[in-house]
Amino acid sequence: MNEELLENYKVFLDNGKTERECVEQIIIAAEKSGYKNIKSLGDKKLKAGDKVYITKMNKAIALFQIGKESLDNGINILGAHIDSPRLDAKQNPIYEKENITYLNTHYYGGIKKYQWTTLPLAIHGVVCKKDGSTINVVIGESDDDPVFCISDILPHLAQEQMKGKASEFISGEDLDLIVGSYAIANKDKDSNKETKEKKNKEKSKSLVINILKNKYNIEESDFNSAELEIVPAGKARDLGLDRSLILAYGQDDRSCAFASLEAMLAVENANKTTCCLCVDKEEIGSVGATGMASNLFENMIAELVEKTSPVYSELTVRRCLANSNMLSSDVNAAFDPLNANLYDKENASLLGAGITFQKYTGARGKSGASDANPEFIAQIRAAMDESKVCYQMAELGKVDQGGGGTIAYHAAKYGMNVLDAGIAVLSMHAPWEITSKEDISQLYEGYKAFLLIK
């Protein structure tokens, strides 16, 4: 087991709770390893061994190491996503009810809403001001920071709530954070109730707004151009007396993004050009300018062709994409012994059994799947066996039970070989997810072996 890798992994999770924070960490690590922003090269052409990266809106990034072979022959790609389920602040989020101030939110991705109540939460993100400046926000992670919380009904009054379905008894509009309160009794001794209420109206909100202005230079109107994500507060921790597991937020899919990055930085002098691609928006369908469903990756390859060819050729772009190999680096649902009826055990992924390959994802009748070719799977198996990497073949739950998707089918549209490859995760999409340390180590070794495939 690679202990140094695992400690670095926990640091990556702690410092990368948003897409922007992940991209920032990736750039720091890449530049230490000799990678340069492709924009800094000017008219300079790339040659074998050169290392560059391309970013998009600070929320997606691709690292490329130029190989000995022509791009016409394709490249080897590790493609992961760096967004995770969370809560987002709305555009006009601050409001007060009675003497409590709330931050209004909109949940992002597939979550069980009830899991997000009564947890200590932190706010991460950016506030972009009209003068062009950007304020980075992280509140709730330092020991001396305040945290935030979503309240819930006490059991004594929850009889009606408990009769509802789990998907209904906490609504999306109920997922609002407590960010402040005003102590009416201690601050205003006026005996006239009407006068007292008038004096105290929105005092809690005013106090919160003043703190934001004085401490963070944020006006209430600045929320209109902010991107604030609400995530669990706290660090990644070892789980279990034997410390064999990791408990942390955002392991779907930052576990695969981290292993992809580390493998990319470790591999040198490959025949084919290698790529570590980390994209955004997978949890909501890979949409938007930073998602895999956009022309994001195609445009990145076009930039690469322009930098490696005497004359730019659109046909080279098409050939490169069609002849490439990709591991869609994403996690799978770990077999849960306490809910075994949801799985086909013989085709389920187990914690601690190594890297997990999925021939297809999707739901029920393979809807939304790319369904990898067996010839490509055989090639991957051979590479894993040669490098002595432990792996398992699996799918996500019973056929009619549900399912899920990855970025695989968005990449497969170019005609390239694509196979889903990640690790098993227990409590996937919960605020705190569980992974095996051994799986993280095997994932890293497996990704390195893949990048060297000829």
FENURRA-V935033 format. One record per residue. RES is the residue in one letter. PHI is phi as a letter, one per 40 degrees, with the letter a starting at -180 (NA if undefined). OMEGA is omega as a letter, one per 40 degrees, with the letter a starting at -180 (NA if undefined). Layout:
RES PHI OMEGA
RES PHI OMEGA
//
This chain:
M NA a
N c a
E c i
E c i
L d a
L c i
E c i
N c i
Y c a
K c i
V c i
F d i
L c a
D c a
N c a
G b a
K c i
T b i
E c a
R c a
E c i
C c i
V c i
E c i
Q c a
I c i
I c i
I d a
A c a
A c a
E c i
K c a
S c i
G g i
Y c i
K b i
N c a
I d i
K c a
S c a
L c a
G g a
D c a
K c i
K c i
L c i
K b a
A d a
G g i
D c a
K b a
V b i
Y b i
I b i
T b i
K b i
M f i
N g a
K b i
A a a
I a i
A b i
L b i
F b i
Q b a
I c a
G c a
K c a
E c i
S c i
L c i
D d a
N c i
G g a
I b i
N b a
I b i
L b a
G b a
A b i
H b a
I b i
D c i
S b i
P d a
R a i
L b i
D b i
A c i
K c a
Q c i
N b a
P c a
I c i
Y a a
E b i
K b a
E f a
N b i
I b i
T b a
Y b i
L b a
N c a
T b i
H b a
Y c a
Y b i
G g a
G c i
I b i
K c a
K c a
Y c a
Q c a
W c i
T c i
T g i
L c i
P c a
L b i
A b i
I b i
H b i
G i a
V b i
V b a
C b a
K c a
K c i
D c i
G g i
S c i
T b i
I b i
N c a
V b i
V a a
I b i
G h a
E b i
S c a
D c a
D c i
D c i
P c i
V b a
F b a
C a i
I b a
S c i
D b a
I c i
L c a
P d a
H c a
L b a
A b a
Q d i
E c i
Q d a
M c i
K c a
G c i
K c i
A d a
S c a
E b a
F c i
I b a
S c i
G d a
E c i
D c a
L c a
D b a
L c i
I c a
V b i
G i i
S a a
Y b a
A c a
I c a
A c a
N c a
K b a
D a a
K c a
D d a
S c a
N c a
K c a
E c i
T c a
K c a
E c i
K c a
K c a
N c a
K c i
E f i
K c i
S c i
K c i
S c i
L c i
V c i
I c i
N c i
I c i
L c a
K c a
N c a
K c a
Y b a
N f a
I b i
E c i
E d a
S c a
D c i
F c i
N c i
S b i
A b i
E b a
L b a
E b a
I b a
V b i
P d i
A c i
G h a
K c i
A c a
R b i
D c a
L b i
G g i
L c i
D c i
R f a
S c a
L b i
I b i
L b a
A a i
Y c i
G g i
Q c i
D c e
D b a
R c i
S c a
C c i
A c i
F c a
A c i
S c i
L c a
E c i
A c i
M c a
L c a
A c a
V c i
E b i
N f i
A c i
N c i
K c i
T c a
T b a
C a i
C b a
L b i
C b a
V b a
D b i
K g a
E c a
E c i
I b i
G h i
S g a
V c i
G g a
A c a
T b i
G c a
M c i
A c i
S c i
N c a
L d a
F c i
E d i
N c i
M c i
I c i
A c i
E c a
L c i
V c a
E c a
K c a
T b a
S b i
P d i
V b a
Y c i
S b i
E c i
L c i
T c i
V d a
R c i
R c i
C d a
L c a
A c a
N c a
S c i
N b a
M b i
L c i
S c a
S c a
D a a
V c i
N b i
A c i
A c i
F d a
D b a
P d a
L c i
N b a
A c a
N c a
L c a
Y b i
D c a
K d a
E c a
N b i
A b i
S c a
L b i
L c i
G g a
A b i
G g a
I c a
T b i
F b i
Q b i
K c i
Y a i
T b i
G g a
A b i
R f a
G c a
K g i
S c a
G g a
A b i
S b i
D f a
A c i
N c a
P c i
E c i
F c i
I c i
A c i
Q c i
I c i
R d a
A c i
A c i
M c a
D c i
E c a
S c i
K f i
V c i
C c a
Y a i
Q a i
M b a
A a i
E b a
L c i
G g i
K c a
V d a
D c a
Q c a
G i i
G h a
G a a
G b i
T b i
I c a
A d a
Y c i
H c i
A c a
A c a
K c i
Y c a
G g a
M c i
N c a
V b i
L b i
D c a
A a a
G a i
I b i
A c i
V b i
L c a
S g a
M d i
H g i
A c i
P d i
W b a
E b a
I b i
T b i
S c i
K c a
E c i
D c i
I c i
S c i
Q c i
L c i
Y d a
E c i
G c i
Y c i
K c i
A c a
F c a
L c a
L c i
I c a
K c NA
//
